[in-house]
Amino acid sequence: MSFLERLVNKVGNVLDNDSLKDSGVEWIGVIPREWEISKIGSLYTLRNQKVSDKDYPPLSVTMNGVVPQLATAAKTDDGDNRKLVRVGDFAINSRSDRRGSCGISQYDGSVSLINTILTPREKMHPGYYNWLFHTTSFADEFYKWGHGIVDDLWTTRWQEMKRILVPVPPYETQKQINLLLKKYCSKIDSAISEAKASIEEYKQWKASIIYEAVTKGLDPNVEMKDSGVEWIGELPSSWHITKIRNFVSIRSGITLGKQYPASTQLVPRPYLRVANVKAEYLDLNNVSTIMVTKEDAEKYTLLPGELLMTEGGDRDKLGRGTIWNGEISECLHQNHVFAVRVNEKYMLTEYLSYLTASPVGRVYFDITAKKTTNLASTNSTTILQFTVPVPSLEEQRKIVEMLNPKCATINKIIAGKLKLIDDLESYKKSLIYEMVTGKRRVH
């Protein structure tokens, strides 16, 4: 029996219809007959006191609650124009682009003016409402009451928020729900953390297998020599080092937003973005379409056997490569995705793909990247300067034949763990919603 199955067996059952009544509120649905419904304004009062971060330490309102100000938080020179938060207050970000950022403060401090600060009016268990306000259903309802021009400027103010209806269980029930959700969600979070840690271990194991194969070969007794490249280290004496410009050609893709004369005949074509190109595989679940001329369509159409490499993104994903096998007919690629054609008289495309996935590629693209705080970028010139170890074609084939099944097995294990994480996160969301709205028995 899996962890999730054992957990489901421990959690209380869903209540039958005879124990429930219609709340009259769409996002809440049915609730236990003894529960009530109330406006948020009847449960909380607004704290709207302006303070300075010189007197009250700056805090951030995040999806993980109210925390000391994050290093990545946007800071202004107007530190004297912030809102006071006291221990026990509930803070929620009013903007829709900060969806789910809320929590009970364990600190006295100050927060940005875009946050709404609430103080409990009467006897209530703040922990219960903290769970309630973190549900996806409440977030949807919260922003439904807002106003604005576009999504990222959509705001829900106190005058709207106070009219939102929420469930009000008996106080002892609130207390019990809070304790049970802490207990069960802690177990779920621990299982998720373990699965994520295990995934990282498998990824490191796979990287080490690939690295050993593409830099040391398959013969443990072969004579070695210094490669002269720090992140490659020693390699078999019969191998040599070269830049990939000697055996690849590279082409950029089409630039989005290209303007054509009004009379131009255009055709629709699917195209790959950076988001579609993952490490060692393609995510084709959400492929966009672009209108282009037939000439541009022909120019930027991907060819089976090309190695796709990304120009920018998170540092650990920069230059990631995967082979295009013609999965979508007449598919183009945008200019942030490079298509690399390998001369297979010199190197196998699969072998180069493994090199880009190994620490040989990861280190190279990291140290040569143009970096900002969280992002990085490369260019075709830098890609062509990528220095790689080159064995004979026959040895490349043997290495690829050895790596393919081993990496496939590890990838399958990782996929299973990722599915477990998705299942646990989905169950956690449904469990919280069902308990805070009384649909699941508390025991």
ROBADO-383554 format. One line per 8 residues: number of its first residue (from 1); their letters; for each residue x negated, y negated, z of C-alpha. Coordinates in nm, 3 decimals, always signed. Layout:
# ROBADO-383554
NUM) a) X/Y/Z ~ ...
//
This chain:
# ROBADO-383554
1) msflerlv) +0.000/+0.000/+0.000 ~ -0.143/-0.340/-0.101 ~ -0.193/-0.634/+0.135 ~ +0.101/-0.816/-0.027 ~ +0.331/-0.513/+0.010 ~ +0.236/-0.478/+0.378 ~ +0.302/-0.848/+0.435 ~ +0.641/-0.836/+0.262
9) nkvgnvld) +0.742/-0.546/+0.488 ~ +0.655/-0.749/+0.800 ~ +0.840/-1.066/+0.701 ~ +1.208/-1.102/+0.785 ~ +1.474/-1.006/+0.531 ~ +1.674/-1.250/+0.321 ~ +2.003/-1.334/+0.495 ~ +2.331/-1.205/+0.353
17) ndslkdsg) +2.593/-1.443/+0.214 ~ +2.820/-1.412/+0.519 ~ +2.551/-1.577/+0.734 ~ +2.506/-1.870/+0.495 ~ +2.697/-2.175/+0.379 ~ +2.657/-2.414/+0.089 ~ +2.452/-2.715/+0.199 ~ +2.602/-2.929/-0.074
25) vewigvip) +2.249/-3.032/-0.174 ~ +2.117/-2.881/-0.495 ~ +1.748/-2.856/-0.402 ~ +1.827/-2.698/-0.064 ~ +2.098/-2.453/-0.171 ~ +2.257/-2.233/+0.095 ~ +2.158/-2.261/+0.463 ~ +2.256/-2.076/+0.784
33) reweiski) +2.600/-2.172/+0.913 ~ +2.461/-2.324/+1.236 ~ +2.220/-2.557/+1.052 ~ +2.301/-2.918/+0.967 ~ +2.207/-3.160/+0.690 ~ +2.077/-3.510/+0.756 ~ +1.915/-3.803/+0.577 ~ +1.540/-3.847/+0.632
41) gslytlrn) +1.618/-4.197/+0.762 ~ +1.807/-4.040/+1.054 ~ +1.499/-3.835/+1.150 ~ +1.219/-4.084/+1.092 ~ +1.153/-4.456/+1.118 ~ +0.914/-4.643/+0.894 ~ +0.580/-4.760/+1.033 ~ +0.469/-5.048/+0.815
49) qkvsdkdy) +0.201/-5.223/+1.019 ~ -0.091/-5.369/+0.822 ~ -0.436/-5.314/+0.972 ~ -0.803/-5.328/+0.876 ~ -1.031/-5.029/+0.825 ~ -1.278/-5.215/+1.049 ~ -1.043/-5.154/+1.342 ~ -0.889/-4.823/+1.233
57) pplsvtmn) -1.108/-4.566/+1.052 ~ -1.004/-4.500/+0.690 ~ -0.811/-4.179/+0.621 ~ -0.708/-4.002/+0.301 ~ -0.365/-3.846/+0.241 ~ -0.429/-3.526/+0.045 ~ -0.255/-3.201/-0.047 ~ -0.430/-3.057/+0.259
65) gvvpqlat) -0.287/-3.323/+0.486 ~ -0.429/-3.639/+0.642 ~ -0.808/-3.621/+0.666 ~ -1.100/-3.860/+0.724 ~ -1.150/-4.061/+0.407 ~ -1.291/-3.846/+0.127 ~ -1.621/-3.944/-0.034 ~ -1.446/-3.927/-0.372
73) aaktddgd) -1.160/-4.157/-0.268 ~ -1.119/-4.475/-0.470 ~ -1.231/-4.762/-0.248 ~ -1.149/-5.131/-0.273 ~ -1.293/-5.445/-0.118 ~ -0.957/-5.510/+0.047 ~ -1.019/-5.302/+0.357 ~ -0.818/-5.547/+0.567
81) nrklvrvg) -0.500/-5.458/+0.378 ~ -0.417/-5.103/+0.485 ~ -0.143/-4.923/+0.678 ~ -0.167/-4.805/+1.036 ~ -0.132/-4.432/+1.106 ~ -0.097/-4.286/+1.457 ~ -0.142/-3.930/+1.575 ~ +0.181/-3.741/+1.500
89) dfainsrs) +0.291/-3.973/+1.219 ~ +0.392/-3.820/+0.889 ~ +0.221/-3.973/+0.582 ~ +0.321/-3.914/+0.221 ~ +0.180/-4.061/-0.099 ~ +0.458/-4.246/-0.278 ~ +0.316/-4.198/-0.629 ~ +0.408/-3.904/-0.850
97) drrgscgi) +0.050/-3.856/-0.973 ~ -0.041/-3.768/-0.610 ~ +0.237/-3.512/-0.586 ~ +0.223/-3.294/-0.275 ~ -0.019/-3.526/-0.091 ~ +0.130/-3.551/+0.256 ~ +0.093/-3.429/+0.612 ~ +0.104/-3.495/+0.986
105) sqydgsvs) -0.187/-3.704/+1.105 ~ -0.413/-3.574/+1.380 ~ -0.591/-3.909/+1.384 ~ -0.533/-4.275/+1.454 ~ -0.651/-4.461/+1.147 ~ -0.563/-4.650/+0.831 ~ -0.450/-4.541/+0.485 ~ -0.392/-4.698/+0.144
113) lintiltp) -0.079/-4.904/+0.094 ~ +0.057/-4.652/-0.158 ~ +0.138/-4.419/+0.132 ~ +0.461/-4.416/+0.332 ~ +0.409/-4.369/+0.708 ~ +0.692/-4.220/+0.916 ~ +0.738/-4.182/+1.293 ~ +0.980/-3.920/+1.435
121) rekmhpgy) +1.299/-4.075/+1.583 ~ +1.404/-3.803/+1.825 ~ +1.335/-3.449/+1.942 ~ +1.224/-3.261/+1.636 ~ +0.940/-3.028/+1.552 ~ +0.707/-3.215/+1.312 ~ +0.541/-2.887/+1.211 ~ +0.866/-2.760/+1.060
129) ynwlfhtt) +0.911/-3.076/+0.851 ~ +0.547/-3.066/+0.748 ~ +0.616/-2.725/+0.587 ~ +0.942/-2.851/+0.436 ~ +0.785/-3.162/+0.280 ~ +0.508/-2.954/+0.122 ~ +0.751/-2.739/-0.080 ~ +0.770/-2.784/-0.457
137) sfadefyk) +1.147/-2.829/-0.428 ~ +1.112/-3.124/-0.193 ~ +0.840/-3.280/-0.413 ~ +1.078/-3.256/-0.711 ~ +1.358/-3.416/-0.510 ~ +1.128/-3.684/-0.365 ~ +1.015/-3.807/-0.706 ~ +1.364/-3.776/-0.853
145) wghgivdd) +1.460/-4.065/-0.624 ~ +1.171/-4.280/-0.748 ~ +1.135/-4.538/-1.021 ~ +0.871/-4.660/-1.261 ~ +0.765/-4.688/-1.624 ~ +0.555/-4.375/-1.684 ~ +0.485/-4.062/-1.482 ~ +0.158/-4.178/-1.326
153) lwttrwqe) +0.319/-4.507/-1.215 ~ +0.636/-4.341/-1.084 ~ +0.687/-4.432/-0.718 ~ +0.933/-4.335/-0.444 ~ +0.967/-4.608/-0.179 ~ +1.106/-4.579/+0.174 ~ +1.438/-4.737/+0.072 ~ +1.491/-4.438/-0.158
161) mkrilvpv) +1.320/-4.173/+0.051 ~ +1.528/-4.242/+0.362 ~ +1.845/-4.140/+0.173 ~ +1.713/-3.794/+0.078 ~ +1.905/-3.514/+0.250 ~ +1.707/-3.243/+0.432 ~ +1.802/-2.939/+0.644 ~ +1.810/-2.974/+1.024
169) ppyetqkq) +1.784/-2.637/+1.204 ~ +1.821/-2.612/+1.584 ~ +1.501/-2.727/+1.754 ~ +1.404/-2.378/+1.874 ~ +1.450/-2.247/+1.521 ~ +1.227/-2.525/+1.386 ~ +0.963/-2.427/+1.640 ~ +0.987/-2.058/+1.552
177) inlllkky) +0.971/-2.121/+1.176 ~ +0.658/-2.331/+1.224 ~ +0.489/-2.057/+1.429 ~ +0.582/-1.780/+1.186 ~ +0.472/-1.976/+0.880 ~ +0.140/-2.055/+1.048 ~ +0.095/-1.685/+1.120 ~ +0.192/-1.550/+0.778
185) cskidsai) +0.038/-1.829/+0.568 ~ -0.288/-1.796/+0.760 ~ -0.301/-1.429/+0.660 ~ -0.218/-1.515/+0.299 ~ -0.482/-1.790/+0.289 ~ -0.742/-1.552/+0.434 ~ -0.659/-1.291/+0.169 ~ -0.685/-1.556/-0.104
193) seakasie) -1.020/-1.676/+0.031 ~ -1.152/-1.319/+0.041 ~ -1.038/-1.258/-0.318 ~ -1.201/-1.582/-0.436 ~ -1.526/-1.496/-0.256 ~ -1.519/-1.149/-0.411 ~ -1.466/-1.301/-0.758 ~ -1.773/-1.520/-0.710
201) eykqwkas) -1.976/-1.215/-0.608 ~ -1.866/-1.028/-0.920 ~ -1.945/-1.331/-1.136 ~ -2.294/-1.354/-0.986 ~ -2.343/-0.981/-1.033 ~ -2.240/-1.008/-1.398 ~ -2.469/-1.309/-1.448 ~ -2.762/-1.117/-1.301
209) iiyeavtk) -2.692/-0.815/-1.524 ~ -2.680/-1.038/-1.832 ~ -2.989/-1.234/-1.726 ~ -3.198/-0.922/-1.669 ~ -3.092/-0.777/-2.005 ~ -3.151/-1.089/-2.217 ~ -3.483/-1.182/-2.054 ~ -3.635/-0.845/-1.953
217) gldpnvem) -3.479/-0.600/-2.198 ~ -3.380/-0.241/-2.119 ~ -3.721/-0.081/-2.062 ~ -3.833/-0.134/-1.699 ~ -4.188/-0.020/-1.785 ~ -4.251/-0.258/-2.076 ~ -4.552/-0.490/-2.064 ~ -4.450/-0.847/-1.969
225) kdsgvewi) -4.582/-1.195/-2.042 ~ -4.506/-1.546/-1.918 ~ -4.243/-1.716/-2.135 ~ -4.363/-2.064/-2.043 ~ -4.005/-2.162/-1.960 ~ -3.929/-2.184/-1.589 ~ -3.568/-2.059/-1.601 ~ -3.653/-1.773/-1.835
233) gelpsswh) -3.958/-1.644/-1.647 ~ -4.140/-1.339/-1.775 ~ -4.027/-1.151/-2.084 ~ -4.148/-0.844/-2.277 ~ -4.476/-0.906/-2.457 ~ -4.323/-0.816/-2.797 ~ -4.055/-1.087/-2.763 ~ -4.102/-1.451/-2.856
241) itkirnfv) -3.951/-1.787/-2.766 ~ -3.787/-2.026/-3.012 ~ -3.528/-2.302/-3.039 ~ -3.195/-2.193/-3.185 ~ -3.217/-2.465/-3.452 ~ -3.436/-2.218/-3.641 ~ -3.150/-1.977/-3.705 ~ -2.815/-2.154/-3.647
249) sirsgitl) -2.609/-2.425/-3.811 ~ -2.363/-2.631/-3.610 ~ -2.059/-2.835/-3.704 ~ -1.839/-3.066/-3.506 ~ -1.460/-3.066/-3.530 ~ -1.195/-3.318/-3.622 ~ -1.153/-3.634/-3.416 ~ -0.806/-3.673/-3.269
257) gkqypast) -0.613/-3.984/-3.364 ~ -0.760/-4.011/-3.711 ~ -0.557/-4.260/-3.915 ~ -0.445/-4.186/-4.272 ~ -0.278/-4.422/-4.522 ~ +0.102/-4.409/-4.499 ~ +0.138/-4.236/-4.835 ~ -0.106/-3.954/-4.748
265) qlvprpyl) +0.033/-3.601/-4.770 ~ -0.036/-3.423/-4.442 ~ -0.007/-3.062/-4.335 ~ +0.033/-2.921/-3.980 ~ -0.252/-2.711/-3.845 ~ -0.320/-2.552/-3.506 ~ -0.640/-2.675/-3.340 ~ -0.853/-2.575/-3.043
273) rvanvkae) -0.933/-2.813/-2.758 ~ -1.199/-2.778/-2.488 ~ -0.927/-2.636/-2.259 ~ -0.881/-2.343/-2.498 ~ -1.248/-2.242/-2.495 ~ -1.337/-2.056/-2.177 ~ -1.652/-1.873/-2.075 ~ -1.655/-1.554/-2.285
281) yldlnnvs) -1.288/-1.574/-2.388 ~ -1.024/-1.795/-2.547 ~ -0.708/-1.919/-2.378 ~ -0.457/-1.938/-2.663 ~ -0.142/-1.977/-2.452 ~ -0.117/-2.349/-2.527 ~ -0.257/-2.434/-2.869 ~ -0.175/-2.782/-3.000
289) timvtked) -0.089/-2.883/-3.357 ~ -0.236/-3.171/-3.558 ~ -0.132/-3.332/-3.887 ~ -0.422/-3.355/-4.134 ~ -0.495/-3.375/-4.506 ~ -0.560/-3.050/-4.691 ~ -0.920/-3.164/-4.738 ~ -0.972/-3.211/-4.363
297) aekytllp) -0.791/-2.885/-4.293 ~ -1.036/-2.703/-4.517 ~ -1.336/-2.888/-4.372 ~ -1.255/-2.815/-4.007 ~ -1.106/-2.466/-4.032 ~ -1.280/-2.220/-3.800 ~ -1.446/-1.921/-3.963 ~ -1.447/-1.574/-3.806
305) gellmteg) -1.781/-1.501/-3.640 ~ -1.855/-1.859/-3.534 ~ -1.967/-1.914/-3.175 ~ -1.762/-2.188/-3.007 ~ -1.944/-2.413/-2.761 ~ -1.799/-2.703/-2.562 ~ -1.937/-3.057/-2.564 ~ -1.811/-3.171/-2.224
313) gdrdklgr) -1.624/-3.091/-1.906 ~ -1.714/-2.960/-1.561 ~ -2.087/-2.906/-1.523 ~ -2.059/-2.529/-1.480 ~ -1.857/-2.498/-1.802 ~ -2.076/-2.714/-2.026 ~ -2.194/-2.538/-2.342 ~ -1.991/-2.228/-2.261
321) gtiwngei) -1.960/-2.002/-2.559 ~ -1.721/-1.746/-2.699 ~ -1.686/-1.597/-3.045 ~ -1.402/-1.692/-3.278 ~ -1.262/-1.385/-3.447 ~ -0.988/-1.553/-3.651 ~ -0.725/-1.508/-3.381 ~ -0.506/-1.783/-3.535
329) seclhqnh) -0.479/-1.837/-3.908 ~ -0.602/-2.172/-4.046 ~ -0.701/-2.295/-3.700 ~ -0.910/-2.612/-3.667 ~ -1.126/-2.734/-3.379 ~ -1.149/-3.082/-3.229 ~ -1.475/-3.276/-3.217 ~ -1.549/-3.179/-2.854
337) vfavrvne) -1.575/-2.814/-2.960 ~ -1.877/-2.715/-3.168 ~ -1.869/-2.425/-3.414 ~ -2.207/-2.253/-3.433 ~ -2.290/-2.021/-3.723 ~ -2.574/-1.778/-3.650 ~ -2.803/-1.630/-3.915 ~ -2.766/-1.266/-3.814
345) kymlteyl) -3.082/-1.169/-3.998 ~ -3.255/-1.327/-3.699 ~ -3.014/-1.306/-3.404 ~ -2.677/-1.140/-3.336 ~ -2.398/-1.384/-3.254 ~ -2.293/-1.165/-2.961 ~ -2.646/-1.176/-2.826 ~ -2.654/-1.558/-2.844
353) syltaspv) -2.314/-1.565/-2.672 ~ -2.459/-1.365/-2.383 ~ -2.756/-1.603/-2.369 ~ -2.525/-1.904/-2.329 ~ -2.335/-1.722/-2.051 ~ -2.653/-1.624/-1.866 ~ -2.860/-1.845/-1.633 ~ -3.082/-1.909/-1.937
361) grvyfdit) -2.798/-2.111/-2.090 ~ -2.640/-2.236/-1.768 ~ -2.964/-2.392/-1.641 ~ -3.059/-2.538/-1.980 ~ -2.726/-2.711/-2.037 ~ -2.716/-2.839/-1.681 ~ -3.060/-3.000/-1.682 ~ -3.017/-3.150/-2.031
369) akkttnla) -2.661/-3.279/-1.979 ~ -2.552/-3.636/-1.945 ~ -2.383/-3.631/-1.605 ~ -2.129/-3.834/-1.411 ~ -1.997/-3.750/-1.064 ~ -1.800/-3.440/-1.167 ~ -1.837/-3.420/-1.543 ~ -2.112/-3.359/-1.795
377) stnsttil) -2.160/-3.369/-2.171 ~ -2.401/-3.245/-2.435 ~ -2.441/-3.296/-2.810 ~ -2.533/-3.101/-3.120 ~ -2.897/-3.214/-3.106 ~ -2.936/-3.084/-2.752 ~ -2.765/-2.756/-2.842 ~ -3.007/-2.705/-3.132
385) qftvpvps) -3.298/-2.757/-2.890 ~ -3.178/-2.468/-2.673 ~ -3.484/-2.244/-2.624 ~ -3.413/-1.871/-2.609 ~ -3.601/-1.541/-2.579 ~ -3.582/-1.334/-2.900 ~ -3.624/-0.955/-2.913 ~ -3.596/-0.751/-3.232
393) leeqrkiv) -3.253/-0.711/-3.390 ~ -3.249/-0.344/-3.292 ~ -3.313/-0.430/-2.928 ~ -3.052/-0.703/-2.941 ~ -2.798/-0.444/-3.059 ~ -2.889/-0.207/-2.777 ~ -2.862/-0.487/-2.520 ~ -2.521/-0.593/-2.654
401) emlnpkca) -2.400/-0.231/-2.655 ~ -2.508/-0.196/-2.292 ~ -2.359/-0.527/-2.178 ~ -2.021/-0.502/-2.351 ~ -1.872/-0.217/-2.142 ~ -2.033/-0.334/-1.816 ~ -1.908/-0.690/-1.857 ~ -1.565/-0.563/-1.967
409) tinkiiag) -1.537/-0.357/-1.647 ~ -1.637/-0.652/-1.429 ~ -1.401/-0.884/-1.619 ~ -1.116/-0.638/-1.559 ~ -1.189/-0.634/-1.184 ~ -1.200/-1.015/-1.178 ~ -0.872/-1.035/-1.373 ~ -0.709/-0.805/-1.116
417) klkliddl) -0.826/-1.028/-0.832 ~ -0.706/-1.340/-1.012 ~ -0.364/-1.179/-1.052 ~ -0.362/-1.097/-0.680 ~ -0.438/-1.462/-0.603 ~ -0.154/-1.576/-0.831 ~ +0.086/-1.327/-0.668 ~ -0.017/-1.437/-0.317
425) esykksli) +0.018/-1.806/-0.398 ~ +0.359/-1.749/-0.559 ~ +0.477/-1.543/-0.263 ~ +0.351/-1.805/-0.019 ~ +0.549/-2.078/-0.196 ~ +0.869/-1.871/-0.201 ~ +0.819/-1.763/+0.162 ~ +0.782/-2.122/+0.282
433) yemvtgkr) +1.086/-2.239/+0.086 ~ +1.306/-1.951/+0.201 ~ +1.211/-1.997/+0.566 ~ +1.241/-2.377/+0.583 ~ +1.583/-2.358/+0.417 ~ +1.695/-2.066/+0.635 ~ +1.744/-1.812/+0.359 ~ +1.500/-1.568/+0.518
441) rvh) +1.563/-1.428/+0.865 ~ +1.338/-1.562/+1.141 ~ +1.216/-1.292/+1.377
//
